[in-house]
């Protein structure tokens, strides 16, 4: 394709709509169970080239969804979760690329998940929803890419859990991925990450309203999900950012055990917002899928896994990210390079913690834009 001129970065993709793809054929899962009928919610931005060579799949993190860019309604207060990265003239330039983002299976934003109707009785799956893996999420996405008529993706890209999926795409479907962009991610969930996720799940399951996962005919476990979100959200930040933003500021007099410090009020606000848009069972299912992620264990070693891939890799690490620290990126790079794979790393200095891939977009945009330009020339 010919390179097109970049539009002003202030222009986004505008008003978009979430679409849904539906399959009656069940999806076979890693566990041996099946999931079906299957629905995937997705959005697309830009136009697919006549030769279908410009498609990029964006892969979201734990609390993300298909709505990565633009607005659903003119009155929306906020755009999609990665709007600063997707649009005319942005890193994922929709004047040049056809960008796709889908909600993962197990989610609660349009794709089949625990709150979806079970085919046997039409009631929500609840406790009947099967255990899924990152690889299962990717197998469902493969169906979507097939249905869109795309044989090869120019790139897959994602941060955090989205990076897990991007890695799985590159290794499981090497002939279908030309480039993989990995941000703030790892080839495994570390014991520390597993521990944080487990505490969050225990908080949800300890809420009396959880009812073993079958709560859809009553009150959801809001208290448990609130604690899980508070805990998770702190892991996305870092001490420097918390000190800078909140310090020891007190918003109300300390007279009781309720929220008094600014950081406490902030966490309560985040928890309330999360409860308004996310399902507790989806949190349980997705974090368990994240815990099972271990590329080396699946293939015998990281080297063996990367030896299967054919994509070029761009991996961005963030200096203050202690959830998936830069050492994890360097571990992947060493394994990939030892078997001759093209694996470029960059360390971005930031005080935004793990969330930097969502918020500190300027430095990463330049690197991603250049990487995609090179892929287009090959």
Backbone torsions as a table, in degrees:
resi	resn	phi	psi	omega
1	UNK	NA	149.9	176.0
2	UNK	-79.1	141.0	177.0
3	UNK	-68.4	133.6	178.7
4	UNK	-102.7	154.2	179.7
5	UNK	-68.7	149.1	-178.7
6	UNK	-80.3	133.9	173.6
7	UNK	-78.2	163.1	177.2
8	UNK	-55.6	138.5	-174.3
9	UNK	-66.5	-18.3	179.3
10	UNK	-69.5	-19.5	-179.3
11	UNK	-85.9	126.0	177.0
12	UNK	-101.0	-162.7	-178.7
13	UNK	-84.7	-5.6	175.6
14	UNK	79.1	-145.7	-179.2
15	UNK	-82.5	128.7	-179.3
16	UNK	-128.6	167.4	175.9
17	UNK	-133.1	147.3	175.7
18	UNK	-82.0	131.8	177.8
19	UNK	-108.6	167.4	179.2
20	UNK	-135.1	137.7	174.4
21	UNK	-113.6	140.4	-172.2
22	UNK	-130.7	136.6	177.3
23	UNK	-130.0	137.5	175.4
24	UNK	-86.7	-26.3	179.8
25	UNK	-71.1	124.6	-178.4
26	UNK	-64.0	152.2	175.4
27	UNK	-95.0	124.1	176.8
28	UNK	-78.5	128.9	-176.1
29	UNK	-97.1	164.3	179.0
30	UNK	-56.2	-34.4	-177.8
31	UNK	-70.8	-14.3	-174.1
32	UNK	99.6	-16.3	175.3
33	UNK	-74.1	171.5	176.4
34	UNK	-124.2	156.1	178.3
35	UNK	-132.0	118.3	-179.5
36	UNK	176.4	157.4	-2.0
37	UNK	-57.8	161.7	-171.2
38	UNK	-124.6	133.9	175.2
39	UNK	-123.3	135.5	172.1
40	UNK	-121.8	126.6	172.5
41	UNK	-88.1	138.5	-178.6
42	UNK	-152.6	160.9	172.8
43	UNK	-132.1	152.3	175.6
44	UNK	-129.8	150.8	-178.7
45	UNK	-138.1	135.5	-176.5
46	UNK	87.1	-173.7	-176.7
47	UNK	-119.1	139.5	176.2
48	UNK	-74.8	128.8	-179.6
49	UNK	-64.7	153.3	178.7
50	UNK	-54.1	-35.3	178.9
51	UNK	-90.9	4.7	175.2
52	UNK	58.9	33.6	-174.7
53	UNK	-98.2	-0.2	-170.0
54	UNK	-115.6	22.0	-176.3
55	UNK	-84.8	134.0	177.2
56	UNK	-125.9	129.3	178.6
57	UNK	-101.2	119.8	177.1
58	UNK	-94.9	134.4	-173.3
59	UNK	-120.7	125.8	-170.3
60	UNK	-91.3	163.8	178.5
61	UNK	-86.6	-173.4	-172.9
62	UNK	-46.5	-53.5	-172.5
63	UNK	-97.3	9.4	-179.6
64	UNK	-81.6	-173.3	179.5
65	UNK	-159.9	-167.4	-177.1
66	UNK	-72.7	-18.3	-174.2
67	UNK	-85.4	81.1	-175.4
68	UNK	-88.1	-23.8	-174.3
69	UNK	-151.6	160.1	176.5
70	UNK	75.7	-168.7	-177.7
71	UNK	-126.3	147.2	174.4
72	UNK	-84.2	-29.9	-178.7
73	UNK	-140.9	149.7	179.8
74	UNK	-58.8	-23.2	-177.6
75	UNK	-92.9	1.1	179.4
76	UNK	-58.5	136.5	178.9
77	UNK	-75.4	-34.5	-176.1
78	UNK	-130.1	148.8	176.3
79	UNK	-84.6	-171.7	177.2
80	UNK	-59.7	163.2	-168.3
81	UNK	-65.7	-20.1	178.1
82	UNK	-126.3	35.5	-175.0
83	UNK	-58.2	-34.9	-178.9
84	UNK	-65.7	-15.5	-176.9
85	UNK	-103.7	-15.2	-171.3
86	UNK	-123.8	122.6	177.7
87	UNK	151.6	176.4	179.4
88	UNK	-57.6	124.7	178.2
89	UNK	80.2	-4.0	-179.7
90	UNK	-90.0	-179.3	-174.9
91	UNK	-53.7	-48.0	174.3
92	UNK	-98.4	84.3	-168.9
93	UNK	-73.6	111.5	-177.5
94	UNK	-76.7	-3.1	166.8
95	UNK	-75.0	-19.1	-174.9
96	UNK	-118.0	-33.0	-171.0
97	UNK	-117.8	151.8	173.5
98	UNK	-100.2	109.6	-171.6
99	UNK	-104.0	132.2	-177.3
100	UNK	-123.3	139.2	172.1
101	UNK	-140.9	131.5	179.2
102	UNK	-124.3	150.1	172.8
103	UNK	-75.0	135.1	-177.0
104	UNK	-70.4	154.9	169.3
105	UNK	-64.0	149.0	-173.3
106	UNK	91.4	-12.3	-178.2
107	UNK	-79.3	-171.6	-177.2
108	UNK	-136.6	22.5	-177.2
109	UNK	-123.3	43.4	173.7
110	UNK	115.7	-26.0	177.0
111	UNK	-89.1	160.8	-178.7
112	UNK	-61.4	124.3	-179.1
113	UNK	-150.1	-171.2	-176.9
114	UNK	-60.4	-26.6	179.8
115	UNK	-87.3	-2.6	179.9
116	UNK	-76.8	156.4	179.2
117	UNK	-69.1	132.5	175.4
118	UNK	-74.7	137.1	-176.7
119	UNK	-63.3	-21.5	-176.4
120	UNK	-72.9	-37.0	-174.2
121	UNK	-140.8	-0.8	178.9
122	UNK	78.2	-2.9	176.7
123	UNK	-85.6	156.7	-179.8
124	UNK	-55.2	145.3	177.9
125	UNK	-54.3	-49.3	-177.4
126	UNK	54.4	-125.8	-177.7
127	UNK	-67.0	-11.6	-178.6
128	UNK	-85.8	-6.2	-178.5
129	UNK	-70.0	133.4	-175.1
130	UNK	-75.2	160.2	171.4
131	UNK	-68.9	134.3	-179.9
132	UNK	-123.3	166.7	179.0
133	UNK	-125.3	170.4	173.6
134	UNK	-58.5	-41.1	179.9
135	UNK	-62.4	-35.0	177.2
136	UNK	-65.3	-40.3	176.6
137	UNK	-58.0	-42.9	-177.6
138	UNK	-69.8	-37.1	177.6
139	UNK	-62.4	-37.3	176.4
140	UNK	-66.4	-41.1	178.2
141	UNK	-63.8	-34.4	178.2
142	UNK	-59.5	-38.8	176.9
143	UNK	-59.5	-41.5	179.4
144	UNK	-63.9	-46.7	-179.4
145	UNK	-62.2	-40.0	175.7
146	UNK	-60.1	-46.5	-177.0
147	UNK	-64.7	-28.3	177.7
148	UNK	-82.0	-1.2	176.5
149	UNK	76.4	27.1	-177.4
150	UNK	-106.3	120.5	179.2
151	UNK	-84.2	-41.6	-175.4
152	UNK	-131.5	132.9	176.3
153	UNK	-89.9	131.6	174.0
154	UNK	-59.4	-40.9	179.4
155	UNK	-159.0	154.0	165.8
156	UNK	-116.5	144.7	-174.5
157	UNK	-148.7	137.0	176.8
158	UNK	-170.2	155.7	176.3
159	UNK	-112.1	151.4	178.7
160	UNK	57.9	-123.5	177.5
161	UNK	-61.4	-27.9	174.9
162	UNK	-62.9	-33.6	175.2
163	UNK	-67.7	-35.0	174.1
164	UNK	-56.2	-48.1	-177.6
165	UNK	-65.0	-40.1	178.8
166	UNK	-61.4	-41.7	176.4
167	UNK	-62.9	-44.8	179.7
168	UNK	-61.2	-40.5	176.5
169	UNK	-59.0	-47.7	-175.5
170	UNK	-65.5	-33.3	-177.0
171	UNK	-89.4	-40.3	-177.0
172	UNK	-77.5	-32.0	-177.3
173	UNK	-128.9	62.1	-172.2
174	UNK	-59.9	-32.4	-177.7
175	UNK	-76.6	-6.6	-174.9
176	UNK	-110.9	0.1	-175.5
177	UNK	-129.0	120.1	178.9
178	UNK	-89.1	-32.6	-179.3
179	UNK	-145.3	147.1	178.8
180	UNK	-129.4	125.7	-179.3
181	UNK	-110.4	116.6	-173.3
182	UNK	-115.2	124.6	-177.6
183	UNK	-125.9	129.1	174.7
184	UNK	47.4	54.5	-172.8
185	UNK	-142.0	-173.2	-173.5
186	UNK	-157.0	161.6	175.8
187	UNK	-85.7	4.8	177.9
188	UNK	-160.4	161.2	168.0
189	UNK	-92.1	120.3	-177.3
190	UNK	-71.0	163.2	175.5
191	UNK	-54.7	-37.3	178.0
192	UNK	-62.8	-44.4	179.6
193	UNK	-63.8	-44.4	177.4
194	UNK	-57.8	-41.6	-179.3
195	UNK	-62.6	-47.5	178.8
196	UNK	-60.1	-44.1	180.0
197	UNK	-62.4	-39.8	-178.1
198	UNK	-65.8	-41.4	178.5
199	UNK	-61.3	-41.2	177.7
200	UNK	-62.4	-42.9	178.8
201	UNK	-65.6	-39.5	178.9
202	UNK	-62.8	-36.0	178.1
203	UNK	-62.2	-42.8	178.9
204	UNK	-65.7	-47.4	-175.1
205	UNK	-70.7	-20.6	177.2
206	UNK	-81.8	-13.1	178.3
207	UNK	-72.0	123.4	-177.8
208	UNK	-56.8	-25.0	-178.3
209	UNK	-79.1	-6.2	178.3
210	UNK	-67.6	-39.4	174.1
211	UNK	54.0	43.2	177.8
212	UNK	69.7	11.1	-179.8
213	UNK	102.3	-5.8	-177.5
214	UNK	-109.1	70.5	-174.5
215	UNK	-114.4	7.3	-168.9
216	UNK	-71.9	-13.3	176.1
217	UNK	-94.4	10.7	-180.0
218	UNK	-150.1	-151.9	-179.3
219	UNK	-75.4	134.7	176.5
220	UNK	-76.3	164.4	-179.7
221	UNK	-78.7	69.8	-174.1
222	UNK	-64.1	-39.1	-178.4
223	UNK	-65.0	-44.2	179.8
224	UNK	-64.0	-43.9	179.6
225	UNK	-66.3	-34.3	177.9
226	UNK	-61.5	-45.8	179.3
227	UNK	-63.5	-43.3	179.6
228	UNK	-59.6	-42.3	-179.3
229	UNK	-67.6	-42.7	178.2
230	UNK	-58.5	-47.3	-179.7
231	UNK	-61.4	-49.0	-179.6
232	UNK	-61.9	-40.8	-175.8
233	UNK	-63.9	-37.2	178.2
234	UNK	-63.2	-35.1	179.4
235	UNK	-69.8	-18.3	179.6
236	UNK	-82.3	-14.8	-178.4
237	UNK	-104.4	-163.5	176.9
238	UNK	-150.9	165.0	-174.2
239	UNK	-59.2	-40.7	-178.8
240	UNK	-61.8	-43.7	180.0
241	UNK	-65.8	-41.3	179.3
242	UNK	-64.5	-41.6	179.1
243	UNK	-64.2	-44.2	-178.6
244	UNK	-65.8	-41.6	-172.6
245	UNK	-83.8	-36.2	-173.1
246	UNK	-121.7	-37.9	-176.0
247	UNK	53.2	-140.5	178.3
248	UNK	-102.5	20.7	-175.8
249	UNK	-60.0	135.4	178.8
250	UNK	-109.4	126.8	-178.9
251	UNK	-93.0	-17.7	176.8
252	UNK	-150.2	157.1	-176.1
253	UNK	-62.4	138.2	-178.7
254	UNK	-79.5	95.0	-179.5
255	UNK	-119.0	-15.7	-177.6
256	UNK	-146.3	-167.4	-176.9
257	UNK	-91.9	1.8	-179.7
258	UNK	-78.4	-176.5	-178.3
259	UNK	-66.1	128.5	178.2
260	UNK	-128.7	-45.5	-179.8
261	UNK	-71.5	152.1	-180.0
262	UNK	-58.3	-39.0	-179.8
263	UNK	-64.7	-33.3	178.5
264	UNK	-68.0	-42.8	177.7
265	UNK	-64.2	-38.1	177.9
266	UNK	-61.6	-44.6	179.6
267	UNK	-65.0	-39.3	176.9
268	UNK	-61.6	-40.5	178.6
269	UNK	-63.7	-46.1	179.1
270	UNK	-62.0	-40.3	-179.5
271	UNK	-65.3	-42.2	179.5
272	UNK	-63.7	-43.8	178.4
273	UNK	-61.6	-42.0	-178.4
274	UNK	-65.9	-41.3	178.3
275	UNK	-61.7	-28.5	-179.6
276	UNK	-73.7	-19.0	-173.4
277	UNK	-128.1	-4.2	-173.5
278	UNK	-129.3	151.9	-178.9
279	UNK	-100.6	134.4	-177.2
280	UNK	-61.2	-40.8	179.3
281	UNK	-64.4	-36.1	176.3
282	UNK	-63.7	-38.6	177.0
283	UNK	-59.9	-43.2	179.7
284	UNK	-63.4	-49.2	-175.3
285	UNK	-65.7	-44.1	-175.7
286	UNK	-71.4	-41.6	179.0
287	UNK	-66.2	-32.9	175.7
288	UNK	-66.5	-38.4	175.9
289	UNK	-62.0	-39.9	177.9
290	UNK	-63.2	-41.3	-179.6
291	UNK	-61.7	-33.8	-176.9
292	UNK	-77.9	-8.5	-175.9
293	UNK	-69.6	117.1	178.6
294	UNK	-159.7	94.3	-173.9
295	UNK	-63.6	-39.6	-179.4
296	UNK	-65.2	-41.4	-180.0
297	UNK	-65.6	-35.5	-177.9
298	UNK	-68.9	-36.4	-173.5
299	UNK	-112.4	2.4	179.2
300	UNK	99.1	-32.6	176.0
301	UNK	-168.4	161.0	175.4
302	UNK	-63.1	-38.2	179.8
303	UNK	-61.2	-43.0	179.7
304	UNK	-64.4	-37.4	178.7
305	UNK	-65.9	-50.4	-178.5
306	UNK	-67.7	-24.4	177.5
307	UNK	-64.3	-24.2	178.6
308	UNK	-78.7	-26.7	-174.6
309	UNK	-74.1	153.9	175.1
310	UNK	-124.2	-5.5	-177.4
311	UNK	-74.6	157.9	165.2
312	UNK	-86.9	141.9	-176.1
313	UNK	-114.1	140.0	167.4
314	UNK	-123.7	119.7	-178.5
315	UNK	-121.2	124.5	179.8
316	UNK	-110.0	126.9	176.3
317	UNK	-112.1	157.9	-174.0
318	UNK	-126.3	129.4	-167.0
319	UNK	-58.2	-33.1	-175.9
320	UNK	-101.6	10.1	179.4
321	UNK	-80.6	108.3	178.3
322	UNK	-100.4	-4.6	176.0
323	UNK	-79.1	-49.1	172.4
324	UNK	-125.8	80.3	-170.7
325	UNK	-68.0	163.2	-179.7
326	UNK	-53.6	-28.9	179.4
327	UNK	-59.1	-31.3	178.0
328	UNK	-68.0	-38.0	177.4
329	UNK	-64.8	-43.7	-179.1
330	UNK	-66.6	-32.0	177.3
331	UNK	-64.6	-42.7	177.1
332	UNK	-63.5	-42.8	-178.2
333	UNK	-60.6	-44.3	-179.3
334	UNK	-61.7	-42.7	-179.8
335	UNK	-66.0	-45.7	-177.9
336	UNK	-65.4	-44.9	-178.1
337	UNK	-67.9	-28.4	-180.0
338	UNK	-67.6	-21.1	177.5
339	UNK	-109.6	18.8	171.9
340	UNK	83.9	16.0	179.4
341	UNK	-86.3	149.0	176.2
342	UNK	-80.4	110.2	-175.6
343	UNK	-138.0	104.2	-177.2
344	UNK	-102.0	132.4	178.7
345	UNK	-118.0	150.0	173.2
346	UNK	-139.2	136.5	174.6
347	UNK	-100.8	121.5	178.8
348	UNK	-100.8	122.3	-179.8
349	UNK	-80.6	123.9	-174.4
350	UNK	-159.4	156.4	173.8
351	UNK	-108.8	17.1	-175.6
352	UNK	-88.9	-2.6	179.5
353	UNK	69.4	-153.3	-177.9
354	UNK	-61.8	-31.7	-178.3
355	UNK	-69.8	-2.1	-175.5
356	UNK	-58.0	-33.9	-178.5
357	UNK	-66.2	-18.8	177.5
358	UNK	-93.5	-28.1	-170.5
359	UNK	-112.2	-35.0	-177.8
360	UNK	-97.1	77.9	-167.6
361	UNK	-91.1	-14.5	-173.0
362	UNK	-64.6	-54.9	-177.1
363	UNK	-64.7	-42.2	-177.7
364	UNK	-70.5	-28.6	-179.8
365	UNK	-62.0	-42.9	179.6
366	UNK	-61.3	-44.7	-178.0
367	UNK	-66.2	-42.8	-179.4
368	UNK	-68.6	-42.3	179.5
369	UNK	-59.5	-44.1	179.7
370	UNK	-65.6	-39.5	179.3
371	UNK	-63.0	-44.8	179.0
372	UNK	-66.6	-37.6	176.7
373	UNK	-58.1	-44.2	-179.2
374	UNK	-65.7	-40.4	177.1
375	UNK	-60.3	-39.6	-178.8
376	UNK	-66.6	-26.6	-178.0
377	UNK	-81.9	-18.2	-174.6
378	UNK	-81.6	NA	NA
